[in-house]
Amino acid sequence: MQNAERPQKTFMEWLTPAYLSLPKSKGWYALMSLIVLGFVMYGMLTGAYVISVTFLILAGVSYWHQTQRVPVVKVEISDIGVRFGSKYYPYDQIKSFWIFRESEPHLLNLSLYKGVQRDLSIILPEEIDSAHLREYLLLQIQEETGKRESFSDQLIRNLGL
């Protein structure tokens, strides 16, 4: 007879966008179009046609991605791990966490031991009590204190990418 897994106890769960997507203005699209056009022209004038084609493809894929609806995923914090959509992260695979409250919306960040994606950012809706969540996670994993938003995350947020 196999050992039955003990049932997990859910501490907190919510629905959230899978990633942060900021609305873009017409001016943003115009500026990005000028930048892409500049690279395409540079590639054409210098004979580096691969650059022109690459930037056209990147611009097309980026625009297509912007037109897609952001998927909504279920987040579940339980006594055995964190579920983010269809992915499950047991606490022994999570190195640390921190809650970033300096921007809207607040973010729960998990630093993972393995995988291609070593840092996972989860959007915290307003109805989630981040202090209560922090207290519970402290019982499970280590908190990184004084952690700030990375330069690349700041750049992406400020440029609206």
Backbone as CSV, one residue per row, in Angstrom:
resi,resn,N_x,N_y,N_z,CA_x,CA_y,CA_z,C_x,C_y,C_z
1,MET,0.841,-1.188,0.000,0.000,0.000,0.000,0.884,1.248,0.000
2,GLN,0.573,2.188,-0.864,1.364,3.416,-0.946,0.969,4.359,0.169
3,ASN,1.951,5.187,0.555,1.650,6.234,1.540,0.784,7.292,0.881
4,ALA,-0.285,7.600,1.497,-1.154,8.655,0.976,-0.556,10.005,1.348
5,GLU,-0.583,10.924,0.371,-0.101,12.275,0.671,-1.081,12.931,1.633
6,ARG,-0.515,13.669,2.578,-1.401,14.373,3.491,-2.035,15.530,2.740
7,PRO,-3.272,15.829,3.025,-3.918,16.942,2.317,-3.268,18.269,2.702
8,GLN,-3.146,19.133,1.714,-2.556,20.439,2.003,-3.597,21.359,2.598
9,LYS,-3.118,22.296,3.394,-3.989,23.302,3.990,-3.690,24.633,3.318
10,THR,-4.693,25.175,2.668,-4.523,26.452,1.968,-4.602,27.587,2.969
11,PHE,-3.564,28.433,2.947,-3.524,29.596,3.826,-4.220,30.786,3.165
12,MET,-3.929,30.978,1.865,-4.437,32.147,1.158,-4.469,31.825,-0.326
13,GLU,-5.469,32.321,-1.037,-5.506,32.159,-2.485,-6.199,33.354,-3.121
14,TRP,-5.813,33.626,-4.362,-6.403,34.739,-5.091,-6.167,34.562,-6.585
15,LEU,-6.896,35.335,-7.364,-6.700,35.390,-8.812,-5.950,36.674,-9.132
16,THR,-5.003,36.584,-10.070,-4.189,37.741,-10.406,-3.724,37.638,-11.856
17,PRO,-3.407,38.770,-12.490,-2.805,38.690,-13.824,-1.459,37.958,-13.743
18,ALA,-1.144,37.192,-14.776,0.104,36.427,-14.791,1.330,37.345,-14.788
19,TYR,1.179,38.529,-15.351,2.274,39.508,-15.365,1.677,40.894,-15.475
20,LEU,2.480,41.885,-15.152,2.040,43.273,-15.188,2.101,43.784,-16.624
21,SER,1.014,44.289,-17.118,0.958,44.854,-18.461,0.416,46.271,-18.347
22,LEU,1.244,47.222,-18.694,0.849,48.625,-18.590,0.253,49.109,-19.909
23,PRO,-0.793,49.923,-19.867,-1.366,50.443,-21.114,-0.373,51.381,-21.812
24,LYS,-0.373,51.318,-23.132,0.541,52.137,-23.928,-0.250,53.224,-24.642
25,SER,0.345,54.406,-24.702,-0.298,55.526,-25.401,0.096,55.491,-26.883
26,LYS,-0.609,56.286,-27.669,-0.262,56.403,-29.092,1.130,56.993,-29.246
27,GLY,1.478,57.919,-28.350,2.818,58.514,-28.381,3.900,57.477,-28.148
28,TRP,3.653,56.521,-27.238,4.618,55.447,-26.969,4.828,54.616,-28.230
29,TYR,3.720,54.247,-28.884,3.832,53.462,-30.121,4.546,54.253,-31.208
30,ALA,4.290,55.565,-31.295,4.952,56.401,-32.301,6.453,56.448,-32.045
31,LEU,6.847,56.637,-30.793,8.273,56.688,-30.457,8.962,55.359,-30.765
32,MET,8.340,54.252,-30.365,8.934,52.937,-30.636,9.022,52.674,-32.137
33,SER,8.016,53.144,-32.885,8.037,52.976,-34.350,9.202,53.744,-34.963
34,LEU,9.448,54.956,-34.458,10.583,55.747,-34.960,11.913,55.067,-34.653
35,ILE,12.025,54.491,-33.459,13.267,53.796,-33.087,13.482,52.581,-33.987
36,VAL,12.434,51.797,-34.195,12.547,50.619,-35.062,12.880,51.057,-36.484
37,LEU,12.187,52.087,-36.972,12.451,52.601,-38.307,13.906,53.044,-38.452
38,GLY,14.442,53.669,-37.398,15.851,54.075,-37.419,16.786,52.884,-37.558
39,PHE,16.532,51.821,-36.820,17.375,50.627,-36.942,17.211,49.958,-38.309
40,VAL,15.997,49.940,-38.821,15.760,49.347,-40.139,16.503,50.143,-41.207
41,MET,16.407,51.472,-41.147,17.110,52.316,-42.120,18.624,52.140,-42.013
42,TYR,19.131,52.075,-40.778,20.564,51.857,-40.577,20.990,50.549,-41.227
43,GLY,20.208,49.492,-41.003,20.530,48.199,-41.597,20.505,48.245,-43.110
44,MET,19.533,48.946,-43.680,19.429,49.045,-45.146,20.589,49.850,-45.730
45,LEU,20.934,50.953,-45.061,21.996,51.818,-45.579,23.380,51.187,-45.461
46,THR,23.594,50.370,-44.466,24.913,49.756,-44.261,25.010,48.358,-44.853
47,GLY,23.911,47.892,-45.443,23.931,46.556,-46.041,23.755,45.440,-45.018
48,ALA,23.452,45.785,-43.803,23.227,44.787,-42.757,21.733,44.465,-42.724
49,TYR,21.298,43.744,-43.738,19.868,43.478,-43.897,19.307,42.612,-42.764
50,VAL,20.156,41.821,-42.162,19.711,40.978,-41.045,19.218,41.853,-39.890
51,ILE,19.897,42.975,-39.651,19.468,43.895,-38.595,18.072,44.425,-38.913
52,SER,17.855,44.823,-40.160,16.550,45.359,-40.558,15.458,44.312,-40.351
53,VAL,15.691,43.107,-40.838,14.690,42.050,-40.712,14.460,41.707,-39.240
54,THR,15.532,41.634,-38.461,15.421,41.297,-37.037,14.567,42.317,-36.294
55,PHE,14.815,43.599,-36.522,14.040,44.625,-35.825,12.590,44.659,-36.287
56,LEU,12.335,44.379,-37.548,10.949,44.301,-38.009,10.215,43.130,-37.346
57,ILE,10.888,41.999,-37.246,10.281,40.832,-36.594,10.050,41.114,-35.116
58,LEU,11.051,41.690,-34.439,10.891,42.021,-33.013,9.739,42.994,-32.790
59,ALA,9.626,43.991,-33.646,8.548,44.964,-33.511,7.193,44.289,-33.720
60,GLY,7.103,43.422,-34.708,5.851,42.718,-34.972,5.447,41.809,-33.823
61,VAL,6.398,41.053,-33.304,6.111,40.152,-32.177,5.737,40.962,-30.942
62,SER,6.427,42.057,-30.697,6.133,42.903,-29.546,4.721,43.483,-29.658
63,TYR,4.364,43.967,-30.837,3.022,44.526,-31.023,1.965,43.437,-30.846
64,TRP,2.196,42.263,-31.416,1.259,41.148,-31.268,1.083,40.797,-29.787
65,HIS,2.197,40.757,-29.050,2.142,40.431,-27.622,1.324,41.466,-26.854
66,GLN,1.470,42.741,-27.221,0.735,43.814,-26.549,-0.763,43.717,-26.788
67,THR,-1.157,43.138,-27.915,-2.583,43.045,-28.222,-3.243,41.832,-27.561
68,GLN,-2.453,40.937,-27.001,-3.004,39.746,-26.361,-3.501,40.069,-24.958
69,ARG,-4.537,39.381,-24.543,-5.089,39.556,-23.204,-4.163,38.872,-22.193
70,VAL,-3.881,39.549,-21.099,-3.030,38.985,-20.051,-3.808,37.864,-19.350
71,PRO,-3.241,36.652,-19.304,-3.968,35.563,-18.635,-4.085,35.811,-17.129
72,VAL,-5.207,35.376,-16.576,-5.427,35.460,-15.131,-5.129,34.084,-14.557
73,VAL,-4.301,34.050,-13.508,-3.917,32.779,-12.898,-4.339,32.750,-11.433
74,LYS,-4.486,31.545,-10.936,-4.806,31.365,-9.521,-3.496,31.195,-8.763
75,VAL,-3.379,31.925,-7.662,-2.227,31.812,-6.771,-2.719,31.186,-5.473
76,GLU,-1.997,30.198,-5.011,-2.378,29.528,-3.772,-1.149,29.380,-2.885
77,ILE,-1.252,29.886,-1.675,-0.205,29.741,-0.667,-0.713,28.690,0.312
78,SER,0.019,27.599,0.432,-0.428,26.519,1.323,0.685,26.161,2.297
79,ASP,0.432,25.157,3.100,1.433,24.735,4.078,2.567,23.934,3.445
80,ILE,2.453,23.577,2.157,3.523,22.798,1.523,4.193,23.514,0.350
81,GLY,3.659,24.675,-0.065,4.293,25.393,-1.160,3.420,26.475,-1.743
82,VAL,3.847,26.960,-2.905,3.167,28.038,-3.606,2.785,27.539,-4.998
83,ARG,1.519,27.716,-5.356,1.057,27.390,-6.705,0.796,28.698,-7.427
84,PHE,1.373,28.806,-8.620,1.181,29.976,-9.475,0.681,29.458,-10.816
85,GLY,-0.628,29.547,-11.023,-1.208,28.963,-12.232,-1.057,27.458,-12.197
86,SER,-0.472,26.899,-13.238,-0.289,25.451,-13.304,1.035,24.999,-12.695
87,LYS,1.860,25.940,-12.286,3.174,25.580,-11.727,3.119,25.551,-10.202
88,TYR,3.796,24.576,-9.645,3.816,24.397,-8.201,5.256,24.457,-7.716
89,TYR,5.497,25.221,-6.656,6.828,25.387,-6.085,6.791,24.988,-4.613
90,PRO,7.297,23.788,-4.275,7.361,23.421,-2.853,8.350,24.346,-2.135
91,TYR,8.149,24.511,-0.838,9.001,25.442,-0.090,10.483,25.074,-0.151
92,ASP,10.802,23.789,-0.303,12.221,23.413,-0.363,12.880,23.828,-1.686
93,GLN,12.085,24.293,-2.676,12.638,24.808,-3.927,12.675,26.338,-3.965
94,ILE,12.192,26.965,-2.897,12.170,28.430,-2.816,13.253,28.872,-1.844
95,LYS,14.219,29.625,-2.358,15.330,30.085,-1.530,14.890,31.164,-0.559
96,SER,14.126,32.148,-1.058,13.721,33.272,-0.209,12.561,34.013,-0.865
97,PHE,12.031,34.966,-0.125,10.956,35.813,-0.647,11.171,37.236,-0.176
98,TRP,10.530,38.159,-0.840,10.425,39.539,-0.368,9.164,40.128,-0.984
99,ILE,8.593,41.070,-0.273,7.389,41.741,-0.761,7.777,43.173,-1.095
100,PHE,7.565,43.525,-2.359,7.928,44.852,-2.853,6.700,45.743,-2.781
101,ARG,6.730,46.715,-1.852,5.581,47.586,-1.605,5.781,49.007,-2.135
102,GLU,6.911,49.267,-2.798,7.222,50.639,-3.207,6.547,51.065,-4.505
103,SER,5.851,50.146,-5.159,5.131,50.513,-6.379,3.749,49.896,-6.324
104,GLU,2.897,50.363,-7.208,1.556,49.776,-7.331,1.526,48.953,-8.596
105,PRO,1.043,47.780,-8.568,0.588,47.031,-7.401,1.763,46.460,-6.623
106,HIS,1.517,46.025,-5.393,2.556,45.375,-4.604,2.867,44.019,-5.221
107,LEU,4.107,43.572,-5.031,4.551,42.311,-5.624,5.130,41.379,-4.572
108,LEU,4.775,40.107,-4.667,5.428,39.057,-3.900,6.470,38.458,-4.818
109,ASN,7.727,38.501,-4.407,8.811,37.966,-5.211,9.376,36.728,-4.546
110,LEU,9.568,35.688,-5.342,10.150,34.446,-4.847,11.458,34.204,-5.588
111,SER,12.496,33.882,-4.844,13.773,33.510,-5.425,13.859,31.985,-5.364
112,LEU,14.009,31.354,-6.537,13.974,29.902,-6.642,15.382,29.324,-6.762
113,TYR,15.553,28.084,-6.270,16.834,27.413,-6.376,17.118,26.923,-7.795
114,LYS,16.098,26.395,-8.485,16.304,25.768,-9.788,15.418,26.393,-10.846
115,GLY,15.746,26.046,-12.090,14.879,26.422,-13.199,15.430,27.565,-14.013
116,VAL,14.826,27.763,-15.146,15.230,28.844,-16.040,14.870,30.186,-15.423
117,GLN,13.679,30.252,-14.850,13.224,31.482,-14.210,13.560,31.398,-12.721
118,ARG,14.601,32.104,-12.310,15.063,32.038,-10.916,14.313,32.974,-9.988
119,ASP,13.700,34.019,-10.539,12.911,34.958,-9.736,11.504,34.990,-10.300
120,LEU,10.532,34.876,-9.408,9.131,34.884,-9.797,8.452,36.046,-9.098
121,SER,7.787,36.920,-9.863,7.045,38.044,-9.297,5.560,37.762,-9.421
122,ILE,4.855,37.869,-8.295,3.427,37.613,-8.250,2.733,38.893,-7.808
123,ILE,1.764,39.332,-8.602,1.040,40.562,-8.295,0.094,40.312,-7.121
124,LEU,0.152,41.221,-6.137,-0.738,41.135,-4.976,-1.893,42.113,-5.156
125,PRO,-3.121,41.617,-5.290,-4.268,42.531,-5.378,-4.426,43.317,-4.080
126,GLU,-5.162,44.409,-4.143,-5.355,45.284,-2.975,-5.978,44.565,-1.798
127,GLU,-6.846,43.574,-2.065,-7.534,42.898,-0.964,-6.641,41.924,-0.190
128,ILE,-5.439,41.666,-0.685,-4.511,40.775,0.021,-3.741,41.573,1.068
129,ASP,-3.779,41.104,2.290,-3.048,41.733,3.387,-1.597,41.256,3.320
130,SER,-0.720,42.092,2.766,0.671,41.680,2.559,1.413,41.436,3.878
131,ALA,1.035,42.132,4.945,1.673,41.905,6.245,1.318,40.526,6.780
132,HIS,0.075,40.130,6.621,-0.386,38.805,7.062,0.293,37.707,6.230
133,LEU,0.394,37.940,4.929,1.075,37.001,4.038,2.542,36.871,4.431
134,ARG,3.197,37.993,4.711,4.608,37.976,5.114,4.801,37.157,6.376
135,GLU,3.930,37.354,7.375,4.039,36.603,8.632,3.971,35.101,8.387
136,TYR,3.070,34.686,7.503,2.936,33.254,7.219,4.166,32.721,6.473
137,LEU,4.620,33.466,5.466,5.771,32.998,4.687,7.037,32.923,5.532
138,LEU,7.148,33.794,6.541,8.311,33.742,7.433,8.396,32.412,8.184
139,LEU,7.274,31.752,8.381,7.261,30.438,9.030,7.767,29.345,8.094
140,GLN,7.781,29.644,6.788,8.120,28.621,5.793,9.484,28.827,5.138
141,ILE,9.793,30.074,4.779,11.019,30.369,4.038,11.640,31.666,4.536
142,GLN,12.876,31.882,4.138,13.644,33.051,4.566,13.227,34.286,3.769
143,GLU,13.194,35.428,4.444,12.891,36.698,3.790,14.191,37.426,3.481
144,GLU,14.253,38.027,2.310,15.375,38.900,1.965,14.956,40.313,2.314
145,THR,15.632,40.902,3.282,15.276,42.255,3.711,16.108,43.282,2.942
146,GLY,15.551,44.445,2.767,16.260,45.528,2.085,16.381,45.323,0.590
147,LYS,15.682,44.363,0.057,15.755,44.084,-1.374,15.051,45.189,-2.135
148,ARG,15.636,45.629,-3.216,15.065,46.699,-4.030,14.741,46.160,-5.413
149,GLU,13.944,46.919,-6.128,13.601,46.545,-7.500,14.866,46.574,-8.346
150,SER,15.068,45.551,-9.164,16.278,45.478,-9.988,16.262,46.580,-11.049
151,PHE,17.452,46.888,-11.550,17.584,47.921,-12.576,16.776,47.549,-13.808
152,SER,16.837,46.267,-14.206,16.100,45.849,-15.404,14.596,45.972,-15.190
153,ASP,14.092,45.635,-13.990,12.669,45.787,-13.709,12.252,47.252,-13.719
154,GLN,13.107,48.137,-13.175,12.827,49.580,-13.202,12.769,50.086,-14.647
155,LEU,13.725,49.635,-15.441,13.796,50.060,-16.838,12.549,49.606,-17.595
156,ILE,12.166,48.354,-17.392,10.975,47.824,-18.069,9.730,48.585,-17.640
157,ARG,9.591,48.844,-16.352,8.413,49.558,-15.849,8.399,51.009,-16.338
158,ASN,9.535,51.691,-16.283,9.583,53.104,-16.658,9.442,53.327,-18.169
159,LEU,9.927,52.375,-18.974,9.782,52.507,-20.412,8.455,51.918,-20.905
160,GLY,7.724,51.283,-20.004,6.436,50.710,-20.374,6.557,49.488,-21.249
161,LEU,7.613,48.721,-21.068,7.814,47.544,-21.919,7.102,46.320,-21.412
